[in-house]
Amino acid sequence: MNFWGHLEVLRWVLIRCAVVVLGLAVAVFCFKDFVFEGIILAPCDADFVTYRAMCRLGDMLGMAGLCPQIGEIEMININLSSQLMTHLSVSIYLAAVVAMPYLITEAWFFVKPALYSKERRVARVAVVAFFFQFFLGLALAYYLIFPLTYNFLGNYQVSERVVNQISLSSYISTFVGLLLTMGLVFEMPIVAYFFARIGVLKSSLLAKYRKIAVVLTLVLAAFITPSTDVFTMCLVALPLYLLYEFSRWVVKRVERKGAES
């Protein structure tokens, strides 16, 4: 196939991807109540699964302070078209996330003919790992990090005379930004794998800076959940540090395989 033939194939790949994302966006748009009340705004409710789990854990450990005190935070809209535009943008975001397996599959079948058999095996593993790590990061952010962050920042006051009224756009931007950030942060082992394959990253280097990684992880956890509850901070810091150790294990395994070959 010549250059224009590949370009024609790519054009149809992009068209199919656009149609799938648009169709899913329309479907998400039609289920407004479920999307916003059941997913997007669910962490605002006191009976959210994370809060209930933390209260049960607090009762089991005899730590009443572990149960978060969920205050009622008023959410407002200050722009005329903001609610409609938010509805549209959230529909597109969710559609892109739901359609991601299909989008990656289309990209895979487009690139596959240009790869050798060994490269195809590595690419398949990388794609599966990408999905797993990305959605694991999304789950951690949605069920743990965002609810704790929202509860603290939404109830924090410099004075009782200053009442918190959270705008819808501010809530959505924080929600999407935090989930996307954690999804990308959880790609660290995959990035470490490819850096190790080209010889840029060594496991000895990651082991050398392990103490610094612990400090940075605690600082990041304190920033994400800025409260006086040390247990909550450690609850957030532990998965992040385990991610660092898992990346070091991945790099070490790459080095071992390279030495054997």
Disulfide bonds with the S-S distance in Angstrom:
Cys55-Cys67 1.86
